[in-house]
Structure formats: structure tokens, C-alpha cells
């Protein structure tokens, strides 16, 4: 099987993509919400670089199944507006998610069509990530750091910035570091490629975001474990991810009584983990009221009694369940949850069967996948636009790194 050899992107397009990639880490730290317009801009820039060539992306049989299931999942989400408790909000959210998915899929497909970059173009992206890691580490100094001094000089609310922006930013950087590391390797800097994730791990593990810590930990495990078992590990990982996601609501219900309801265990949990336990209990109670169809897409914030405050500022449902599986089964019911698990299964199966990937490229993709899913599984809403956009951006940048080599390999075979 052969693939069309992509042509190098036009010089202006190549530079634009390189600059945008280099800006992503800074955007992640100061305003992760900017990932959404960044994805839209990237797709437009790449389409402009292709010109009349268009997208040439022949799907494999596995790719067709994956696409069909993802479309079915999104269609069910849109359909849920007809029985949603907030029908207008559900419909608007569904349309916006569909638009984001179209732009993300278009950018991802354009890599295979015509657009790719030289490996050297990823050096500024990796350098920006390293710069952000060092700057964030300076904030831990007793005298403070660069960002703190800047915020003090401008009279801005630095504690809120650390609590909101930096915690989101750490999660975003944890995902972006994997394509950047692979880009360094492709550029011939193998040692720096190994060092970059560990450099990023320093502020992640030193600062407060528990979700970023989990994402970085599983990413580091994946990137170092896959080369040891290159054929077995991807299959085991795919099965394990689906098993955890699909069984999580039942698993939590089974563990709640003997584990989380045990005062000794519950009191030992961090405050954020205790709050999540209460949220998930509340979510499962509401799932029982609408088990098959759910309450409607993005209705978590409007679930009855979800705004009840307890233990100070805690709410039983603060915007979303802070767990992907819980949110989908709550909002889209058993039918939507089944479609989501099927789409995830097909996506991971397609990933396992990707041809012409060397071990570093596959290890990088494994780290990206588990980091993204682990963070999203525990921290953000399923439909948060910036988080969806970040996933697409990381996937596109990863593919921009590996596609030239994969194309040459396929052409020579």
C-alpha cells in the first residue's frame, strides 16, 4: 500500500504554523481558552496552504467505522436537545462542538493531503514549552517569579491567576509536551527530546493541579513503557483505557460503600478529591431518574438541586461532574454512553493499527492519548471547547511531525 507523498507547505504557511505552534505554550499558561481560536486559525492557515489540492484522506475500514461511531455519538448529543431540560443550551453546545470537530478533523486531514513541516520547524515550539516550564518554576521561589512580579506591577489578581489559569495551563502543557518532544527527536535532538517531558514534569509535580500530575505521570509511564513492549503495550493500553471508562460508573458505585464512605479513607483524601466523591454520588442519583436518554447535552449545571451548597462553598454539581464517564451517562444516558464507549474503542483500535510508525512516534502518541484522557477524565467537562480544541491541536502537531517519515516509508515499501 502506498500513500501520496505530501509536498512541503508553502513558505508562508510553514512559517505561520511554526509561529502558531510556538505561541501555544504561552497561550496555555496565560489563557488556555485561546486554544479554541488557535485551532480555528490553524485549520484556516493549513487550508490556505493546500490551496486547490483539497483534502485527500482515504479512510481505512477501521477509520470508516471510527468515523461512523463518532458521528453517531455527536448526532445523539444533538438529538438530546429534543428532551433536554435546557433545550436551547443543549442545541447551541452541540452545534459548537460539531463546528470544532469539523475544523479539527479538517486540519488533521490536511496533514495527509499536502501540508507538513521540516523537523527544524518544531524547535521553536519545544523551546517555548521549555521556557514556560522554567518561568513557572520561578514562581515557586521564596521571592516569587517573573509572572508574579508582572502581575503585582499591573495590580492584577495573581492568586486567582495561579488558581485558575496556571492549573488549566499545566494540564494543557502536559498534553502539548509529547508532540514537541517528538519534534525534537525528528530534528536530531534525541537527548533533549527525552529531557523535555521531565523538565515540564518539574512544575507540574511542584504546583497544585492534581489532574496535571496524573496526566504527566501516566504519560511518562506510557512513553517509557511502550518501547519495552512495542507490539503488546498499545493493545493492552487500548483495552485498559476502554475498560476503565466503560466501567467507571459501576466501579465507583461498588467502591463507594466499602472505600469512599469509610471515614478514615474519606478524611485522608485531598479536599478536591472529597468534593469529586460527593459530585459523583449526586450524579449517579440523578442518572437513576433518567437512565436511558439522560438529561440532555451540557445540562449538568442545570440538574435539579445541583446548586445546593454544603461544607462552605461546595456544590453538589459545580458546572459538570468533573469526570467524563459520569457526565456522558448523566447527560446522554445509557444509549449515549454506549455510543461514546464504542467510538472510543474504534478510535483506539484505529490508533493501534496505524502503519509505518517507528517506536518513538508510537510511544509519543501513547503518552499524548493517556495524558489527554486522564486529565479530561478527572478535571474538565466533556464539552469544554478549549479542551476539545487542545486535543485536536496536539493531534495535528503530532501528525505534522510524523507524516513525512511515514509517507517516505510507505512510498519506499
Secondary structure per residue as TSV (DSSP state, phi and psi in degrees):
chain	resnum	aa	ss	phi	psi
A	1	X	-	360.0	132.0
A	2	X	-	-119.0	156.9
A	3	X	-	-121.5	152.6
A	4	X	-	-66.3	135.5
A	5	X	-	-75.0	121.4
A	6	X	-	-72.9	150.2
A	7	X	-	-92.5	149.8
A	8	X	-	-61.0	139.7
A	9	X	-	-60.2	151.7
A	10	X	-	-53.1	149.9
A	11	X	H	-56.1	-45.0
A	12	X	H	-63.1	-40.4
A	13	X	H	-65.7	-44.2
A	14	X	H	-59.3	-44.9
A	15	X	H	-66.1	-39.8
A	16	X	H	-63.2	-42.7
A	17	X	H	-65.5	-40.9
A	18	X	H	-62.3	-44.3
A	19	X	H	-65.8	-43.6
A	20	X	H	-62.8	-43.1
A	21	X	H	-61.7	-40.7
A	22	X	H	-67.6	-26.2
A	23	X	H	-81.8	-21.2
A	24	X	H	-56.6	-46.0
A	25	X	H	-59.8	-40.3
A	26	X	H	-66.1	-41.4
A	27	X	H	-61.8	-38.7
A	28	X	H	-61.7	-41.4
A	29	X	H	-71.4	-44.8
A	30	X	H	-91.0	-28.8
A	31	X	-	-163.8	88.9
A	32	X	G	-62.6	-22.8
A	33	X	G	-59.1	-20.6
A	34	X	G	-70.0	-6.1
A	35	X	H	-61.0	-31.9
A	36	X	H	-65.2	-56.7
A	37	X	H	-63.3	-27.6
A	38	X	H	-63.7	-41.6
A	39	X	H	-65.1	-44.2
A	40	X	H	-60.7	-42.7
A	41	X	H	-65.7	-41.5
A	42	X	H	-61.1	-43.8
A	43	X	H	-62.8	-41.3
A	44	X	H	-65.6	-44.6
A	45	X	H	-61.2	-43.9
A	46	X	H	-67.3	-39.5
A	47	X	H	-63.9	-37.9
A	48	X	H	-64.8	-36.7
A	49	X	H	-70.5	-30.7
A	50	X	H	-74.2	-35.7
A	51	X	G	66.7	-131.7
A	52	X	G	-81.7	-4.0
A	53	X	G	-63.9	-34.7
A	54	X	-	74.6	179.6
A	55	X	-	-92.7	121.9
A	56	X	-	-115.0	97.4
A	57	X	-	-137.6	82.6
A	58	X	-	-73.6	118.9
A	59	X	-	-78.9	141.1
A	60	X	-	-73.5	166.9
A	61	X	H	-55.1	-40.8
A	62	X	H	-64.8	-37.9
A	63	X	H	-64.8	-35.8
A	64	X	H	-66.9	-41.9
A	65	X	H	-63.3	-45.8
A	66	X	H	-58.6	-47.9
A	67	X	H	-60.9	-42.8
A	68	X	H	-62.0	-41.6
A	69	X	H	-71.6	-38.8
A	70	X	H	-63.5	-43.3
A	71	X	H	-62.6	-41.4
A	72	X	H	-62.4	-40.1
A	73	X	H	-62.8	-45.6
A	74	X	H	-68.3	-38.3
A	75	X	H	-62.5	-41.5
A	76	X	H	-63.4	-38.5
A	77	X	H	-61.3	-44.2
A	78	X	H	-66.1	-41.4
A	79	X	H	-63.2	-29.3
A	80	X	G	-62.4	-16.7
A	81	X	G	-62.5	-23.1
A	82	X	G	-72.8	-22.8
A	83	X	T	-120.0	7.9
A	84	X	-	-65.7	151.0
A	85	X	T	-78.4	-13.1
A	86	X	T	-132.4	74.0
A	87	X	H	-59.7	-41.3
A	88	X	H	-64.7	-43.8
A	89	X	H	-65.2	-40.6
A	90	X	H	-62.5	-43.5
A	91	X	H	-65.7	-43.6
A	92	X	H	-63.3	-44.5
A	93	X	H	-60.7	-44.2
A	94	X	H	-61.2	-43.9
A	95	X	H	-63.4	-43.0
A	96	X	H	-65.0	-40.9
A	97	X	H	-64.4	-40.3
A	98	X	H	-61.3	-44.1
A	99	X	H	-61.3	-45.2
A	100	X	H	-61.0	-42.4
A	101	X	H	-64.2	-37.3
A	102	X	H	-65.0	-46.6
A	103	X	H	-64.3	-42.8
A	104	X	H	-64.1	-45.4
A	105	X	H	-64.4	-36.6
A	106	X	H	-64.6	-45.6
A	107	X	H	-62.5	-42.2
A	108	X	H	-63.5	-41.3
A	109	X	H	-69.7	-32.1
A	110	X	H	-66.0	-24.0
A	111	X	H	-61.4	-43.9
A	112	X	H	-73.4	-26.6
A	113	X	H	-71.5	-60.4
A	114	X	T	-147.6	-24.9
A	115	X	-	-97.3	125.9
A	116	X	-	-154.4	164.5
A	117	X	-	-116.7	160.2
A	118	X	-	-70.4	153.8
A	119	X	G	-59.6	-33.6
A	120	X	G	-62.7	-22.9
A	121	X	G	-68.0	-16.3
A	122	X	G	-89.0	-6.6
A	123	X	H	-63.8	-45.4
A	124	X	H	-59.7	-36.8
A	125	X	H	-61.4	-48.9
A	126	X	H	-64.8	-39.0
A	127	X	H	-64.1	-38.2
A	128	X	H	-65.2	-38.7
A	129	X	H	-63.4	-44.7
A	130	X	H	-62.4	-41.0
A	131	X	H	-60.2	-45.6
A	132	X	H	-63.8	-38.7
A	133	X	H	-61.2	-44.6
A	134	X	H	-66.8	-43.9
A	135	X	H	-61.4	-42.4
A	136	X	H	-65.7	-35.5
A	137	X	H	-64.4	-33.3
A	138	X	H	-64.9	-24.6
A	139	X	T	-67.8	-15.1
A	140	X	T	-88.7	-6.4
A	141	X	S	-67.4	149.2
A	142	X	T	-55.6	-34.3
A	143	X	T	-87.9	0.8
A	144	X	-	88.2	-179.9
A	145	X	-	-128.6	-162.9
A	146	X	H	-66.2	-46.8
A	147	X	H	-67.3	-41.4
A	148	X	H	-60.8	-43.1
A	149	X	H	-63.6	-40.1
A	150	X	H	-64.8	-44.2
A	151	X	H	-66.2	-39.1
A	152	X	H	-63.3	-41.2
A	153	X	H	-64.6	-33.4
A	154	X	H	-90.4	-4.3
A	155	X	T	71.2	29.3
A	156	X	-	-94.8	165.1
A	157	X	-	-83.3	90.4
A	158	X	H	-69.0	-43.1
A	159	X	H	-56.7	-39.7
A	160	X	H	-67.5	-37.2
A	161	X	I	-60.1	-45.0
A	162	X	I	-63.7	-42.5
A	163	X	I	-69.1	-40.4
A	164	X	I	-99.0	-65.1
A	165	X	I	-64.0	-46.4
A	166	X	I	-69.8	-39.0
A	167	X	H	-63.1	-41.8
A	168	X	H	-65.1	-42.0
A	169	X	H	-62.2	-39.8
A	170	X	H	-61.0	-39.5
A	171	X	H	-63.8	-42.7
A	172	X	H	-65.9	-43.3
A	173	X	H	-64.3	-33.4
A	174	X	H	-63.1	-31.7
A	175	X	H	-81.6	-42.2
A	176	X	H	-71.5	-21.2
A	177	X	H	-66.0	-24.6
A	178	X	H	-73.8	-46.8
A	179	X	H	-65.7	-31.1
A	180	X	H	-66.5	-41.9
A	181	X	H	-62.8	-42.2
A	182	X	H	-65.5	-35.7
A	183	X	H	-62.4	-40.5
A	184	X	H	-62.0	-41.3
A	185	X	H	-63.5	-43.3
A	186	X	H	-63.4	-28.8
A	187	X	T	-82.9	0.7
A	188	X	T	94.5	13.1
A	189	X	-	-111.3	68.7
A	190	X	H	-63.5	-40.3
A	191	X	H	-67.6	-41.8
A	192	X	H	-65.2	-33.6
A	193	X	H	-63.4	-38.4
A	194	X	H	-71.1	-33.3
A	195	X	H	-75.8	-36.1
A	196	X	H	-56.5	-48.6
A	197	X	H	-60.7	-35.6
A	198	X	H	-71.2	-33.9
A	199	X	H	-63.2	-43.1
A	200	X	H	-68.2	-30.2
A	201	X	H	-65.2	-26.6
A	202	X	H	-59.7	-56.0
A	203	X	H	-68.4	-31.6
A	204	X	H	-60.9	-47.7
A	205	X	H	-78.3	-21.5
A	206	X	H	-86.2	-22.8
A	207	X	S	-99.2	-168.9
A	208	X	S	-92.4	-14.1
A	209	X	-	-73.2	106.7
A	210	X	H	-65.9	-38.0
A	211	X	H	-64.0	-41.0
A	212	X	H	-63.2	-38.8
A	213	X	H	-60.0	-46.9
A	214	X	H	-62.2	-45.8
A	215	X	H	-60.4	-43.1
A	216	X	H	-67.8	-40.6
A	217	X	H	-62.7	-48.7
A	218	X	H	-69.5	-31.6
A	219	X	H	-65.4	-43.7
A	220	X	H	-64.5	-39.4
A	221	X	H	-62.3	-45.8
A	222	X	H	-64.6	-44.7
A	223	X	H	-68.2	-26.7
A	224	X	H	-95.8	-23.9
A	225	X	H	-82.4	-35.7
A	226	X	G	-59.4	-43.4
A	227	X	G	-60.9	-23.0
A	228	X	G	-74.8	-32.7
A	229	X	G	-134.4	68.4
A	230	X	T	-63.4	-27.0
A	231	X	T	-92.1	-36.7
A	232	X	H	-84.9	-40.8
A	233	X	H	-58.1	-45.7
A	234	X	H	-58.9	-40.6
A	235	X	H	-67.0	-43.7
A	236	X	H	-63.1	-42.0
A	237	X	H	-62.5	-45.0
A	238	X	H	-60.4	-44.2
A	239	X	H	-65.8	-42.1
A	240	X	H	-64.7	-42.4
A	241	X	H	-61.9	-48.1
A	242	X	H	-63.3	-40.8
A	243	X	H	-62.3	-43.4
A	244	X	H	-65.1	-48.3
A	245	X	H	-62.6	-47.9
A	246	X	H	-66.8	-32.3
A	247	X	H	-97.6	-4.0
A	248	X	H	-59.6	-47.0
A	249	X	H	-57.2	-44.3
A	250	X	H	-68.9	-39.9
A	251	X	H	-62.1	-44.5
A	252	X	H	-64.3	-41.3
A	253	X	H	-60.2	-40.5
A	254	X	H	-70.5	-33.6
A	255	X	H	-86.0	-18.3
A	256	X	I	-59.5	-49.1
A	257	X	I	-63.5	-59.0
A	258	X	I	-75.0	-22.6
A	259	X	I	-110.5	-68.7
A	260	X	I	-71.2	-25.0
A	261	X	T	-83.9	-6.8
A	262	X	S	-72.8	117.0
A	263	X	H	-55.7	-36.8
A	264	X	H	-64.7	-41.0
A	265	X	H	-74.0	-46.6
A	266	X	H	-59.8	-45.2
A	267	X	H	-67.6	-23.2
A	268	X	H	-81.3	-13.3
A	269	X	S	-73.2	148.9
A	270	X	-	-59.6	156.9
A	271	X	H	-55.7	-42.4
A	272	X	H	-65.7	-35.6
A	273	X	H	-69.8	-38.8
A	274	X	H	-60.3	-42.5
A	275	X	H	-63.6	-40.1
A	276	X	H	-63.2	-38.1
A	277	X	H	-58.9	-44.4
A	278	X	H	-66.4	-39.2
A	279	X	H	-62.4	-45.9
A	280	X	H	-67.6	-35.2
A	281	X	H	-61.4	-46.9
A	282	X	H	-62.6	-42.7
A	283	X	H	-61.0	-44.7
A	284	X	H	-66.6	-32.5
A	285	X	H	-61.8	-42.2
A	286	X	H	-74.4	-30.1
A	287	X	H	-58.6	-39.5
A	288	X	T	-62.1	-21.2
A	289	X	T	-82.7	-27.7
A	290	X	S	-139.5	71.0
A	291	X	T	-72.3	-30.7
A	292	X	T	-92.2	-46.2
A	293	X	T	-99.7	-22.8
A	294	X	-	80.1	-177.7
A	295	X	S	-90.6	-9.8
A	296	X	-	112.5	150.8
A	297	X	T	-58.5	132.6
A	298	X	T	57.9	36.0
A	299	X	-	-99.8	2.0
A	300	X	G	-54.3	-40.5
A	301	X	G	-69.4	-14.2
A	302	X	G	-109.6	6.0
A	303	X	S	-60.2	133.8
A	304	X	T	-53.4	133.1
A	305	X	T	72.0	3.3
A	306	X	T	-69.1	-22.4
A	307	X	T	-89.8	6.3
A	308	X	-	-66.3	130.3
A	309	X	E	-97.3	136.4
A	310	X	E	-142.7	158.2
A	311	X	T	49.5	54.7
A	312	X	T	88.1	-106.2
A	313	X	T	-107.4	4.3
A	314	X	E	-70.4	143.4
A	315	X	E	-121.4	151.2
A	316	X	T	-67.0	-26.0
A	317	X	T	-144.8	86.0
A	318	X	S	-81.9	86.2
A	319	X	S	75.6	-48.2
A	320	X	S	-157.5	165.7
A	321	X	-	-73.1	-1.4
A	322	X	S	56.0	36.0
A	323	X	S	-163.7	123.5
A	324	X	H	-59.9	-47.6
A	325	X	H	-62.6	-44.9
A	326	X	H	-62.8	-40.9
A	327	X	H	-66.7	-43.2
A	328	X	H	-66.5	-44.5
A	329	X	H	-69.5	-30.5
A	330	X	H	-70.3	-44.7
A	331	X	H	-89.1	-34.1
A	332	X	H	-113.9	1.0
A	333	X	H	70.9	-175.0
A	334	X	H	-63.4	-34.4
A	335	X	H	-65.5	-50.3
A	336	X	H	-63.8	-37.3
A	337	X	H	-66.0	-39.7
A	338	X	H	-63.4	-43.4
A	339	X	H	-62.9	-41.2
A	340	X	H	-64.5	-43.4
A	341	X	H	-65.6	-37.4
A	342	X	H	-66.2	-41.2
A	343	X	H	-64.9	-40.4
A	344	X	H	-64.9	-42.2
A	345	X	H	-60.1	-46.3
A	346	X	H	-66.2	-37.8
A	347	X	H	-64.3	-46.0
A	348	X	H	-68.3	-34.4
A	349	X	H	-64.4	-40.6
A	350	X	H	-64.7	-37.5
A	351	X	H	-64.3	-44.8
A	352	X	H	-58.6	-34.6
A	353	X	T	-91.4	6.0
A	354	X	-	-57.9	128.4
A	355	X	-	-86.9	163.6
A	356	X	S	60.9	30.7
A	357	X	-	-102.7	130.4
A	358	X	-	-78.9	172.4
A	359	X	H	-62.1	-44.4
A	360	X	H	-60.2	-39.5
A	361	X	H	-65.5	-41.6
A	362	X	H	-69.4	-38.2
A	363	X	H	-64.7	-41.1
A	364	X	H	-61.9	-43.2
A	365	X	H	-66.1	-36.6
A	366	X	H	-63.1	-43.5
A	367	X	H	-63.7	-41.6
A	368	X	H	-60.9	-46.6
A	369	X	H	-62.5	-50.5
A	370	X	H	-71.3	-34.1
A	371	X	H	-63.2	-48.1
A	372	X	H	-63.4	-46.7
A	373	X	H	-68.7	-39.7
A	374	X	H	-65.0	-42.0
A	375	X	H	-68.8	-48.3
A	376	X	H	-63.7	-31.3
A	377	X	H	-65.1	-28.3
A	378	X	H	-119.5	-8.4
A	379	X	T	-123.5	-45.9
A	380	X	S	-114.6	162.8
A	381	X	-	-71.6	147.8
A	382	X	T	-59.0	-34.3
A	383	X	T	-101.9	13.0
A	384	X	-	-66.5	120.6
A	385	X	H	-61.1	-43.4
A	386	X	H	-65.8	-32.4
A	387	X	H	-73.2	-38.8
A	388	X	H	-61.8	-45.3
A	389	X	H	-62.0	-40.7
A	390	X	H	-60.5	-42.2
A	391	X	H	-59.4	-43.7
A	392	X	H	-66.4	-42.6
A	393	X	H	-59.4	-45.6
A	394	X	H	-64.2	-40.5
A	395	X	H	-65.7	-41.3
A	396	X	H	-65.6	-44.8
A	397	X	H	-63.9	-39.6
A	398	X	H	-60.9	-44.1
A	399	X	H	-70.2	-33.5
A	400	X	H	-60.9	-30.6
A	401	X	H	-76.5	-41.7
A	402	X	H	-93.4	-19.9
A	403	X	H	-65.4	-40.6
A	404	X	H	-57.5	-45.3
A	405	X	H	-65.9	-41.9
A	406	X	H	-63.6	-39.7
A	407	X	H	-65.9	-42.9
A	408	X	H	-64.7	-40.3
A	409	X	H	-62.2	-43.2
A	410	X	H	-67.2	-38.4
A	411	X	H	-66.0	-35.4
A	412	X	H	-78.3	-21.2
A	413	X	-	-80.9	360.0
